[in-house]
């Protein structure tokens, strides 16, 4: 009898310990067909003129995240996420380049993360891009998306803080030391490097959401970037508007359709401008439109999209985006294929499955 009681006690303790911590395998898989202007239809074509990489609508990723209950309302969290998975070839570089952080979370004071994770700009302003930060994003194609400040929706070597929800208000802050702006272990860091700070806040209550975010320059020659946005859900349609000033100083912007990364091109565009968007639900489906205008560079982009949910985890999509760039682009990449032409467009149709 005593042995049975001891065995039951051990099993109970083991079950309690297992309940206090968990590790989850998760992922996003996007596959479909697409094309760009002057190009041919193909599987996962359409994302970039140089080459098809992952999906047209979403980045295909696989990751591991977990949490451990430390007691007293304190938790330890982590996230490791690898991107660059191309379902058309099965190719991937298994490197946790999208998320790689460890953090602590308390019910009364919020959460901190240390490592590489989504930027404050992406977390605060991403909600106003109704089709997600897909390749068809009109905001990004016009070069005025806060999600891709500094050419990336991620930040390395960053300390991030997120407050608890205070009556609908969540505040986020980030810090990257100038010793992490290049070099190894602080060696070889450019003299122009600066400590970088970011601060954002969102108020969301009922149908209304309002956000603002700013990020200081990482080096001389750049500038503080900022964005504001608002959305309102009328049930039959949800509307959004944003205003954004990019971080590149003295550059009027560049249509990110081009795929050009040099000469301050590609995602490193400067400029400033505004966006408008609307999305309407129809049962398991939605349709939407977004328009973006980079007023510095007179770049415009129009996005049309539709999604149909087959389940909570699987959906079909159709995305179309057209950019309007004043300058014809004649650059040719290393593979010998031409990059974006005048007034380029791209279209994609596919399926996204999450697990």
Residue pairs with C-beta under 8 A, 6 or more apart in sequence:
20 68
20 69
21 66
21 67
21 68
21 69
22 66
22 67
23 64
23 65
23 66
24 64
24 65
24 66
25 62
25 63
25 64
25 355
26 62
26 63
26 64
26 65
26 354
26 355
27 60
27 61
27 62
27 63
27 354
27 355
28 58
28 59
28 60
28 61
28 352
28 353
28 354
29 55
29 60
29 85
29 87
29 352
29 353
29 354
29 355
30 54
30 55
30 56
30 57
30 58
30 59
30 60
30 87
30 350
30 351
30 352
31 43
31 44
31 55
31 60
31 87
31 88
31 350
31 351
32 43
32 44
32 55
32 56
32 57
32 317
32 348
32 349
32 350
32 351
33 41
33 42
33 43
33 44
33 45
33 348
33 349
33 350
34 41
34 42
34 44
34 45
34 46
34 47
34 52
34 56
34 346
34 347
34 348
34 349
34 350
35 41
35 42
35 45
35 46
35 346
35 347
36 45
36 46
36 49
36 340
36 344
36 345
36 346
37 340
37 341
37 343
37 344
37 345
37 346
38 338
38 341
39 45
39 46
39 49
42 52
43 52
43 88
44 52
44 53
44 54
44 55
44 56
44 86
44 87
44 88
45 52
46 52
46 56
46 135
46 346
46 347
46 348
47 53
47 54
47 55
47 56
47 135
47 346
47 348
48 135
48 259
49 257
49 258
49 259
49 333
49 337
49 338
49 339
49 340
49 344
50 259
50 333
50 335
50 337
50 339
51 335
52 86
52 88
53 84
53 86
54 60
54 83
54 84
54 85
54 86
54 87
55 87
55 350
55 352
56 134
56 135
56 136
56 319
56 346
56 348
56 350
57 131
57 132
57 134
57 135
57 136
57 317
57 319
57 348
57 350
57 352
58 132
58 134
58 352
59 83
59 98
60 83
60 85
60 86
60 87
61 81
61 82
61 83
61 85
61 98
62 81
62 82
62 85
63 79
63 80
63 81
63 82
63 96
63 98
63 99
64 78
64 79
64 80
64 81
65 77
65 78
65 79
65 80
65 81
66 77
66 78
67 75
67 76
67 77
67 78
68 75
68 76
68 77
69 75
70 76
73 106
73 107
73 108
74 104
74 105
74 106
75 104
75 105
75 106
76 102
76 103
76 104
76 105
77 102
77 103
77 104
77 105
77 111
77 113
78 101
78 102
78 103
79 99
79 100
79 101
79 117
80 96
80 99
80 100
81 96
81 98
81 99
81 100
82 92
82 93
82 94
82 95
82 96
82 97
82 98
83 97
83 98
84 92
84 93
84 95
84 97
85 91
85 92
86 92
96 116
97 116
97 154
98 116
98 154
99 116
99 117
99 118
99 154
100 115
100 116
100 117
101 113
101 114
101 115
101 116
101 117
102 113
102 114
102 115
103 111
103 112
103 113
103 114
103 160
104 111
104 112
105 111
105 112
107 164
108 164
109 163
109 164
110 161
110 162
110 163
110 164
111 161
111 162
112 159
112 160
112 161
112 162
113 158
113 159
113 160
114 158
114 159
114 160
115 156
115 157
115 158
116 154
116 155
116 156
116 157
116 158
117 154
117 155
117 158
117 160
118 153
118 154
118 155
119 147
119 149
119 152
119 153
119 154
119 155
119 158
119 174
119 198
119 215
120 155
120 160
120 172
120 173
120 174
120 198
120 199
120 200
120 213
120 215
121 146
121 147
121 149
121 153
121 198
121 200
121 213
121 215
121 225
121 227
122 133
122 146
122 147
122 148
122 153
122 154
123 162
123 172
123 200
124 146
124 172
124 200
124 201
124 202
124 211
124 212
124 213
124 227
125 145
125 146
125 147
125 200
125 211
125 213
125 227
125 229
125 242
125 244
126 132
126 133
126 147
126 153
127 202
127 209
127 211
127 229
127 231
128 209
128 211
128 229
128 230
128 231
128 240
128 241
128 242
128 275
128 277
129 137
129 139
129 145
129 147
129 277
129 290
130 238
130 240
130 277
130 278
130 279
130 288
130 290
130 305
131 137
131 279
131 288
131 290
131 303
131 305
131 307
131 319
133 140
133 145
133 147
133 148
133 153
134 305
134 319
135 319
135 321
135 346
135 348
136 303
136 305
136 319
136 320
136 321
136 346
136 348
137 145
137 147
137 290
137 303
137 321
138 275
138 277
138 290
138 291
138 292
138 301
138 302
138 303
138 321
139 145
139 147
139 242
139 244
139 275
139 290
139 292
139 301
140 147
140 148
140 256
140 267
141 255
141 256
141 257
141 292
141 301
141 303
141 321
141 323
142 253
142 255
142 256
142 273
142 275
142 292
142 293
142 294
142 299
142 300
142 301
142 323
143 246
143 253
143 254
143 255
143 256
143 267
143 269
143 270
143 271
143 294
143 297
143 299
144 244
144 246
144 253
144 269
144 271
144 272
144 273
144 274
144 275
144 292
144 293
144 294
145 244
146 213
146 225
146 227
146 242
146 244
147 153
148 256
148 267
149 215
149 225
149 246
149 247
150 218
150 247
150 268
151 266
151 267
151 268
152 267
155 174
155 176
156 176
156 180
157 176
157 177
157 180
158 174
158 175
158 176
159 174
159 175
159 176
160 172
160 173
160 174
161 172
161 173
161 174
162 170
162 171
162 172
163 169
163 170
163 171
163 172
164 170
167 205
168 203
168 204
168 205
169 201
169 202
169 203
170 201
170 202
170 204
171 199
171 200
171 201
172 198
172 199
172 200
172 201
172 213
173 197
173 198
173 199
173 200
174 196
174 197
174 198
174 199
174 215
175 195
175 196
175 197
175 198
176 195
176 196
176 218
177 195
178 189
178 193
178 194
178 195
178 196
179 186
179 189
179 193
180 186
181 189
181 190
181 193
181 194
181 196
181 218
181 219
182 188
182 189
182 190
182 193
183 189
183 190
190 219
192 219
192 220
192 221
193 218
193 219
194 216
194 217
194 218
194 219
194 220
195 216
196 215
196 216
196 217
196 218
197 215
197 216
198 213
198 214
198 215
198 216
199 213
199 214
200 211
200 212
200 213
200 214
201 211
201 212
201 213
202 209
202 210
202 211
203 209
203 210
203 211
204 210
207 232
207 233
207 234
207 235
208 230
208 231
208 232
208 233
209 230
209 231
209 232
210 228
210 229
210 230
211 227
211 228
211 229
211 230
212 226
212 227
212 228
212 229
213 226
213 227
213 228
214 224
214 225
214 226
214 227
215 224
215 225
215 226
215 247
216 224
217 223
217 224
217 247
217 249
221 249
221 250
222 247
222 248
222 249
223 247
223 248
223 249
224 247
225 244
225 245
225 246
225 247
226 244
226 245
227 242
227 243
227 244
227 245
228 242
228 243
229 240
229 241
229 242
229 243
230 240
230 241
230 242
231 238
231 239
231 240
231 241
232 238
232 239
232 240
236 280
237 278
237 279
237 280
238 278
238 279
238 280
239 276
239 277
239 278
240 275
240 276
240 277
240 278
241 274
241 275
241 276
241 277
242 274
242 275
243 272
243 273
243 274
243 275
244 272
244 273
244 274
244 275
245 271
245 272
246 253
246 269
246 270
246 271
246 272
247 270
248 264
248 268
248 269
248 270
248 271
249 270
250 270
251 264
251 268
251 269
251 270
251 271
252 270
252 271
252 294
252 296
252 297
253 269
253 270
253 271
253 273
253 294
253 296
253 297
253 299
254 260
254 264
254 265
254 266
254 268
254 269
254 297
254 299
255 269
255 297
255 299
255 301
255 323
255 324
255 325
255 329
255 340
255 344
256 266
256 267
256 269
257 323
257 325
257 340
257 344
257 346
258 265
258 266
258 325
258 329
258 331
258 339
258 340
258 344
259 266
259 333
259 339
259 340
260 266
260 329
260 331
260 339
261 267
261 268
264 270
269 294
269 297
270 296
271 294
271 295
271 296
271 297
271 299
272 294
272 295
272 296
273 292
273 293
273 294
273 295
273 296
273 299
274 292
274 293
274 295
275 290
275 291
275 292
275 293
276 290
276 291
277 288
277 289
277 290
277 291
278 288
278 289
278 290
279 286
279 287
279 288
280 286
280 287
280 288
284 308
284 309
284 310
285 306
285 307
285 308
285 309
286 306
286 307
287 305
287 306
288 303
288 304
288 305
288 306
289 302
289 303
289 304
289 305
290 302
290 303
290 305
291 300
291 301
291 302
291 303
292 300
292 301
292 303
293 299
293 300
294 300
297 326
298 326
299 323
299 324
299 325
299 326
300 323
300 324
301 321
301 322
301 323
301 324
302 321
302 322
303 319
303 320
303 321
304 319
304 320
304 321
305 317
305 318
305 319
305 320
306 317
306 318
307 315
307 316
307 317
308 315
308 316
308 317
309 315
310 316
313 353
313 354
313 355
314 351
314 352
314 353
314 354
315 351
315 352
316 349
316 350
316 351
317 348
317 349
317 350
317 351
317 352
318 347
318 348
318 349
319 347
319 348
319 349
320 345
320 346
320 347
321 345
321 346
321 347
322 343
322 344
322 345
323 340
323 343
323 344
323 345
324 343
325 340
325 342
325 343
325 344
328 341
328 342
329 339
329 340
329 341
329 342
330 338
331 338
331 339
332 338
332 339
333 339
